[in-house]
Amino acid sequence: MNDITTSSTPELLALDWGTSSLRAFLLGEGGQVLQTRSTAQGLQALPLPGAAGFEKAFADIAGDWLASWPHLPVVAGGMVGSIQGWKEAPYVRCPADVGSLAAHSVRVPSGAGVDVVIAPGVLLDDVGMAPDVIRGEEIQIAGALAENPALAERATLVLPGTHSKWVQITDGRITHFTSYMTGEIFSVLVKHSILGRLMTDEAGADAGATEAAFLQGLMAARDSQPGDFTHQIFAARTLGLSQRLPQHLLKSYLSGLLIGHELVSGLAKSSTTLQAQGPLLLIGEVSLCQRYAKAFAALGVTVAGILDNPAPRGLWEFAKALGLIRQPLTEIN
């Protein structure tokens, strides 16, 4: 938990509320983060069932803030607005920007005397294509665009994670995106399939050998033919059985294979040339983004940068679009 280290007056209480965690931010002028808190009380670990669980989790993490500043507006993004959340905020159709999110937000009483305004997710449902959704990433994207205005004209944003997202930005709006279950499939295969039985801990493994195993999987994905995927993942077992890879490197090989298939597909879908889609940036946890950056580099693609956590700024921009933030006169005139 971080203490307030500036004299700035809090102007917004912002919640990034996901499936496994809850993060709260006390924000001051211009979206400055004054204090942050986090708990494991995500949707899957609420202290009580139903709405009472959300109310208690909110009071636990931010009750003293509201006691000190009872009139602070409160906004939230993430899975808190899903059908399993505090109150469903139905998806906004693509193309969408932060104004669209604000226009389709929902309010829910917090139990602490204030309402929480929840941002919706975004739905892509083009004719002839399987539908796709994002929820939570749209707030990160709003923050990324606010912090990097040059991206608004045209950019490709990749958000690695449990369900990785490849998002196309045009004229400040989310115009297209594709989801990949890369992180979840990796977890399932390691923990719940026969592949994981040979895999041992990578702790203490030589960094060079680990990276080489990752790149071996990546190149297998790059050189694959249609339909090869399920055959290739079995190699995460057979390479160990044949002792062509030590057991402690099999996870790295599998990671490279799965990320490689994601990148091959994502790059093919993005455009005939990435230059036509603007710069490519990674958004998310730094170590995972760095792994993706190495994979892009191995495929000859330049990553323009890595953004760690633009969610607080995105929640600030969402609140501004809602009219909850008092704008300085210099911004109004």
Beta strands, then each sheet from edge to edge (+ up, - down):
strand 1: 12-17
strand 2: 22-27
strand 3: 33-39
strand 4: 74-78
strand 5: 92-93
strand 6: 106-109
strand 7: 115-118
strand 8: 122-124
strand 9: 132-134
strand 10: 154-159
strand 11: 164-170
strand 12: 173-180
strand 13: 280-283
strand 14: 305-307
sheet 1: 3+ 2- 1+ 4+ 7+ 6-
sheet 2: 5+ 8+ 9-
sheet 3: 12+ 11- 10+ 13+ 14+
end
